[in-house]
């Protein structure tokens, strides 16, 4: 399976292309949704859909629907060159909210 990037910045697209992952640069919620729809409709070989945090933040309903799918592609959200938008403890907080276990 292959990967594909939906990004709102040029640097992320160039970096992932160097790693062999193609992608598109999009701006605005409509372009992001159109790019994801295009990947889902035309690129059945994509197993991992990568989105930058800023692109994902513009389309929360789309991100939720992609995460709830029971078929590929798997959605992975990555920070861009400006750094992470999430707090430092986002993973432990997520685990605590999901399963009720506190990790020290």
Backbone as ProteinMPNN parsed JSONL, in Angstrom:
{"seq_chain_A": "XXXXXXXXXXXXXXXXXXXXXXXXXXXXXXXXXXXXXXXXXXXXXXXXXXXXXXXXXXXXXXXXXXXXXXXXXXXXXXXXXXXXXXXXXXXXXXXXXXXXXXXX", "coords_chain_A": {"N_chain_A": [[0.833, -1.17, 0.0], [0.345, 2.273, -0.578], [1.301, 5.663, 0.318], [-0.135, 8.964, 0.715], [-0.065, 12.491, 0.665], [-1.835, 15.235, 1.998], [-1.499, 18.526, 2.134], [-1.059, 21.819, 3.507], [1.139, 23.268, 3.038], [4.123, 23.92, 1.207], [6.667, 22.911, 1.926], [6.265, 20.531, 3.406], [5.2, 18.857, 1.439], [7.352, 18.661, -0.35], [9.285, 17.428, 1.305], [8.084, 14.922, 1.933], [7.842, 13.911, -0.631], [10.511, 13.44, -1.218], [10.83, 11.217, 0.334], [9.394, 9.442, -1.079], [6.648, 9.66, -1.081], [3.862, 10.824, -2.63], [1.987, 13.938, -3.031], [-0.363, 16.674, -2.498], [-0.759, 20.24, -2.584], [-2.938, 22.187, -0.811], [-5.385, 24.724, -0.148], [-7.616, 25.943, 2.11], [-10.82, 24.756, 3.245], [-12.563, 23.649, 1.32], [-10.881, 22.892, -0.852], [-9.291, 21.028, 0.462], [-11.149, 19.03, 1.173], [-11.941, 18.291, -1.425], [-9.529, 17.238, -2.424], [-9.149, 15.024, -0.727], [-11.456, 13.547, -1.306], [-10.89, 12.972, -3.968], [-8.651, 11.306, -3.696], [-9.821, 9.139, -2.317], [-11.658, 8.261, -4.221], [-10.228, 7.749, -6.61], [-7.687, 6.677, -6.125], [-7.082, 3.802, -5.208], [-5.002, 2.363, -4.215], [-3.861, 3.644, -2.107], [-2.918, 3.417, 1.164], [-2.279, 4.801, 3.418], [-3.215, 7.894, 4.417], [-1.887, 10.963, 4.711], [-2.051, 13.934, 6.536], [-1.373, 17.372, 7.132], [-1.315, 19.066, 10.308], [-2.498, 21.608, 10.292], [-4.059, 21.559, 7.981], [-5.821, 19.512, 8.66], [-7.088, 20.695, 10.836], [-8.724, 22.526, 9.632], [-10.779, 21.058, 8.612], [-12.583, 19.506, 10.478], [-14.852, 17.768, 10.559], [-14.491, 16.132, 8.333], [-12.089, 14.86, 9.033], [-12.971, 13.428, 11.262], [-14.818, 11.663, 10.028], [-13.078, 10.201, 8.387], [-11.518, 8.907, 10.276], [-13.367, 7.238, 11.426], [-13.918, 5.379, 9.515], [-14.003, 2.005, 8.363], [-12.247, 0.927, 6.66], [-9.324, 1.122, 4.526], [-8.102, 4.363, 3.499], [-5.729, 4.684, 6.221], [-5.743, 7.38, 8.405], [-3.27, 9.729, 9.087], [-2.077, 12.286, 11.02], [0.175, 14.9, 10.842], [2.648, 17.188, 12.19], [3.651, 20.344, 10.712], [6.296, 22.345, 9.251], [6.172, 24.449, 11.011], [5.829, 23.501, 13.502], [4.227, 21.55, 16.131], [0.715, 21.691, 16.718], [-0.596, 20.621, 18.804], [-0.833, 20.005, 22.373], [1.887, 19.229, 24.632], [1.357, 16.903, 26.108], [-0.555, 15.463, 24.697], [-0.922, 12.799, 23.837], [-0.927, 11.13, 26.149], [-3.129, 12.271, 27.436], [-5.112, 11.669, 25.577], [-5.176, 8.848, 25.709], [-5.961, 8.553, 28.371], [-8.544, 9.689, 28.261], [-9.738, 7.956, 26.432], [-9.57, 5.278, 27.436], [-9.526, 5.478, 30.162], [-7.237, 5.202, 31.739], [-4.563, 6.303, 33.65], [-1.429, 7.474, 32.76], [1.851, 7.657, 33.908]], "CA_chain_A": [[0.0, 0.0, 0.0], [1.091, 3.514, -0.715], [0.876, 6.805, 1.1], [-0.442, 10.179, -0.018], [-0.08, 13.64, 1.572], [-2.647, 16.426, 1.747], [-0.801, 19.512, 2.946], [-1.297, 23.226, 3.229], [2.396, 23.978, 2.821], [5.025, 23.372, 0.184], [7.8, 22.2, 2.524], [5.858, 19.168, 3.761], [5.05, 18.101, 0.194], [8.698, 18.378, -0.864], [9.934, 16.473, 2.206], [7.532, 13.587, 1.766], [8.197, 13.436, -1.979], [11.858, 12.873, -1.112], [10.671, 9.901, 0.951], [8.637, 8.601, -1.993], [5.207, 9.807, -0.864], [3.344, 11.969, -3.388], [0.998, 14.73, -2.314], [-0.876, 17.903, -3.103], [-0.841, 21.434, -1.746], [-4.309, 22.695, -0.844], [-5.651, 25.864, 0.732], [-9.036, 26.085, 2.386], [-11.557, 23.528, 3.537], [-13.122, 23.073, 0.095], [-9.805, 22.216, -1.589], [-8.876, 19.861, 1.254], [-12.185, 18.005, 0.992], [-11.875, 17.819, -2.812], [-8.337, 16.405, -2.565], [-9.402, 13.754, -0.034], [-12.445, 12.826, -2.114], [-10.188, 12.489, -5.152], [-7.832, 10.163, -3.275], [-10.703, 8.017, -1.997], [-12.351, 7.792, -5.419], [-9.376, 7.366, -7.739], [-6.421, 6.043, -5.756], [-7.422, 2.688, -4.318], [-3.77, 1.781, -3.696], [-3.399, 4.438, -0.966], [-3.235, 2.792, 2.441], [-2.052, 5.778, 4.477], [-3.459, 9.27, 4.012], [-1.2, 11.843, 5.648], [-2.487, 15.329, 6.486], [-0.731, 18.25, 8.105], [-2.229, 19.467, 11.381], [-3.253, 22.807, 9.91], [-5.077, 21.134, 7.015], [-6.817, 18.742, 9.403], [-7.835, 21.608, 11.701], [-9.705, 23.241, 8.817], [-11.853, 20.136, 8.219], [-12.764, 18.537, 11.569], [-15.864, 16.751, 10.236], [-13.852, 15.209, 7.399], [-11.135, 14.072, 9.816], [-13.754, 12.481, 12.071], [-15.367, 10.615, 9.164], [-11.972, 9.35, 7.945], [-11.096, 8.075, 11.41], [-14.416, 6.268, 11.732], [-14.014, 4.394, 8.428], [-13.501, 0.673, 8.697], [-11.448, 0.487, 5.516], [-8.253, 2.078, 4.241], [-6.785, 4.585, 4.082], [-5.526, 5.094, 7.598], [-5.42, 8.807, 8.47], [-2.179, 10.105, 9.98], [-1.943, 13.743, 11.043], [1.552, 15.239, 11.204], [2.937, 18.618, 12.26], [4.417, 20.852, 9.582], [7.558, 22.983, 9.636], [5.924, 25.447, 12.046], [5.742, 22.815, 14.783], [2.971, 20.889, 16.481], [-0.365, 22.5, 17.278], [-1.101, 19.916, 19.979], [-0.084, 20.17, 23.615], [2.951, 18.239, 24.809], [0.843, 15.664, 26.694], [-1.776, 15.086, 23.991], [-1.077, 11.354, 23.728], [-1.357, 10.588, 27.436], [-4.495, 12.754, 27.658], [-5.974, 10.902, 24.674], [-5.309, 7.506, 26.281], [-6.745, 8.679, 29.596], [-9.935, 9.92, 27.882], [-10.263, 6.817, 25.68], [-9.725, 4.048, 28.201], [-9.599, 5.771, 31.586], [-6.016, 4.81, 32.438], [-3.609, 7.403, 33.803], [-0.043, 7.057, 32.525], [2.814, 8.589, 34.51]], "C_chain_A": [[0.881, 1.237, 0.0], [0.539, 4.575, 0.21], [0.588, 7.983, 0.188], [-0.595, 11.309, 0.992], [-1.033, 14.716, 1.077], [-2.117, 17.485, 2.704], [-1.198, 20.923, 2.558], [0.013, 23.991, 3.058], [3.35, 23.192, 1.929], [6.132, 22.515, 0.783], [7.453, 20.761, 2.878], [5.733, 18.294, 2.515], [6.423, 17.716, -0.356], [9.383, 17.315, -0.008], [9.396, 15.061, 2.006], [7.754, 13.04, 0.364], [9.602, 12.851, -1.984], [11.83, 11.485, -0.492], [9.833, 8.961, 0.087], [7.13, 8.671, -1.829], [4.721, 11.03, -1.637], [2.316, 12.74, -2.569], [0.564, 15.944, -3.087], [-0.853, 19.02, -2.073], [-2.244, 21.995, -1.915], [-4.441, 23.857, 0.135], [-7.16, 25.99, 0.89], [-9.73, 24.745, 2.507], [-12.109, 22.861, 2.276], [-12.078, 22.32, -0.715], [-9.336, 20.965, -0.856], [-9.867, 18.725, 1.049], [-12.155, 17.436, -0.415], [-10.669, 16.904, -3.023], [-8.535, 15.041, -1.909], [-10.408, 12.922, -0.813], [-11.804, 12.229, -3.361], [-9.336, 11.263, -4.825], [-8.714, 8.944, -3.018], [-11.352, 7.424, -3.244], [-11.417, 7.188, -6.465], [-8.131, 6.578, -7.361], [-6.668, 4.95, -4.728], [-6.191, 2.0, -3.734], [-3.235, 2.534, -2.482], [-3.879, 3.789, 0.321], [-3.082, 3.74, 3.611], [-2.248, 7.175, 3.889], [-2.867, 10.166, 5.085], [-1.725, 13.26, 5.44], [-1.674, 16.134, 7.484], [-1.771, 18.698, 9.125], [-3.085, 20.662, 10.984], [-4.334, 22.467, 8.895], [-6.186, 20.37, 7.724], [-7.678, 19.644, 10.278], [-8.918, 22.367, 10.93], [-10.908, 22.377, 8.451], [-12.112, 19.088, 9.302], [-13.792, 17.451, 11.263], [-15.291, 15.7, 9.286], [-12.87, 14.301, 8.131], [-11.875, 13.027, 10.638], [-14.289, 11.347, 11.21], [-14.272, 9.679, 8.658], [-11.512, 8.424, 9.064], [-12.11, 6.999, 11.742], [-14.592, 5.214, 10.644], [-13.433, 3.065, 8.877], [-12.701, 0.08, 7.548], [-10.36, 1.52, 5.263], [-8.77, 3.26, 3.436], [-6.827, 4.975, 5.558], [-5.123, 6.562, 7.58], [-4.326, 9.032, 9.5], [-2.021, 11.612, 9.882], [-0.562, 14.077, 11.595], [1.699, 16.752, 11.364], [3.695, 19.058, 11.004], [5.661, 21.569, 10.098], [7.397, 24.025, 10.733], [5.798, 24.819, 13.43], [4.354, 22.277, 15.052], [1.972, 21.883, 17.055], [-0.892, 21.889, 18.566], [-0.226, 20.199, 21.199], [0.936, 19.046, 23.752], [2.424, 16.904, 25.324], [-0.386, 15.134, 25.965], [-1.986, 13.577, 23.945], [-1.534, 10.736, 25.048], [-2.776, 11.037, 27.778], [-5.491, 11.972, 26.804], [-6.221, 9.495, 25.22], [-6.182, 7.55, 27.53], [-8.229, 8.873, 29.27], [-10.544, 8.688, 27.213], [-10.52, 5.604, 26.553], [-9.722, 4.247, 29.708], [-8.381, 5.356, 32.382], [-5.067, 5.99, 32.469], [-2.195, 6.859, 33.652], [0.878, 8.114, 33.108], [4.09, 8.608, 33.742]], "O_chain_A": [[2.002, 1.235, 0.509], [-0.529, 4.423, 0.803], [1.01, 8.003, -0.968], [-1.185, 11.116, 2.055], [-1.041, 15.064, -0.104], [-2.259, 17.367, 3.921], [-1.617, 21.183, 1.43], [0.007, 25.217, 2.944], [3.359, 21.961, 1.919], [6.498, 21.493, 0.204], [8.268, 19.862, 2.669], [6.117, 17.124, 2.534], [6.631, 16.578, -0.777], [9.999, 16.395, -0.546], [10.171, 14.109, 1.919], [7.846, 11.825, 0.186], [9.86, 11.869, -2.681], [12.709, 10.665, -0.76], [9.586, 7.818, 0.471], [6.407, 7.837, -2.375], [5.124, 12.153, -1.334], [1.834, 12.258, -1.544], [1.053, 16.216, -4.183], [-0.919, 18.786, -0.866], [-2.686, 22.248, -3.036], [-3.703, 23.952, 1.115], [-7.886, 26.128, -0.095], [-9.29, 23.739, 1.95], [-12.119, 21.633, 2.181], [-12.352, 21.227, -1.213], [-9.02, 19.955, -1.485], [-9.472, 17.59, 0.784], [-12.325, 16.23, -0.596], [-10.775, 15.9, -3.728], [-8.137, 14.018, -2.467], [-10.228, 11.714, -0.963], [-12.135, 11.113, -3.763], [-9.307, 10.299, -5.589], [-8.389, 7.84, -3.454], [-11.572, 6.215, -3.313], [-11.779, 6.219, -7.132], [-7.573, 5.875, -8.203], [-6.484, 5.155, -3.528], [-6.318, 1.146, -2.856], [-2.249, 2.104, -1.883], [-5.079, 3.63, 0.545], [-3.672, 3.529, 4.671], [-1.531, 7.581, 2.974], [-3.299, 10.131, 6.237], [-1.832, 13.73, 4.308], [-1.327, 15.638, 8.555], [-2.968, 18.707, 8.836], [-4.27, 20.714, 11.311], [-5.425, 23.036, 8.948], [-7.364, 20.561, 7.421], [-8.87, 19.389, 10.444], [-9.912, 22.799, 11.513], [-11.94, 22.897, 8.028], [-11.885, 17.9, 9.071], [-13.606, 16.307, 11.68], [-15.578, 14.512, 9.426], [-12.829, 13.098, 7.873], [-11.454, 11.872, 10.704], [-14.225, 10.185, 11.613], [-14.511, 8.48, 8.512], [-11.155, 7.273, 8.81], [-11.75, 5.954, 12.285], [-15.338, 4.253, 10.831], [-12.492, 3.014, 9.67], [-12.505, -1.133, 7.48], [-10.455, 2.656, 5.727], [-9.789, 3.143, 2.756], [-7.814, 5.514, 6.06], [-4.242, 6.946, 6.811], [-4.433, 8.585, 10.642], [-1.85, 12.155, 8.791], [-0.175, 13.608, 12.665], [0.958, 17.516, 10.744], [4.304, 18.236, 10.32], [6.031, 21.41, 11.261], [8.389, 24.445, 11.329], [5.674, 25.533, 14.425], [3.42, 22.523, 14.288], [2.343, 22.802, 17.786], [-1.565, 22.568, 19.342], [0.941, 20.575, 21.083], [0.847, 18.03, 23.062], [2.996, 15.862, 25.002], [-1.187, 14.418, 26.566], [-3.127, 13.119, 24.008], [-2.439, 9.902, 25.057], [-3.545, 10.264, 28.349], [-6.588, 11.652, 27.262], [-7.351, 9.008, 25.194], [-7.04, 6.69, 27.725], [-9.084, 8.284, 29.931], [-11.727, 8.401, 27.4], [-11.565, 4.964, 26.435], [-9.897, 3.287, 30.458], [-8.479, 5.173, 33.595], [-4.797, 6.608, 31.439], [-1.81, 5.905, 34.328], [0.72, 9.307, 32.847], [5.017, 9.334, 34.102]]}, "name": "protein", "num_of_chains": 1, "seq": "XXXXXXXXXXXXXXXXXXXXXXXXXXXXXXXXXXXXXXXXXXXXXXXXXXXXXXXXXXXXXXXXXXXXXXXXXXXXXXXXXXXXXXXXXXXXXXXXXXXXXXXX"}
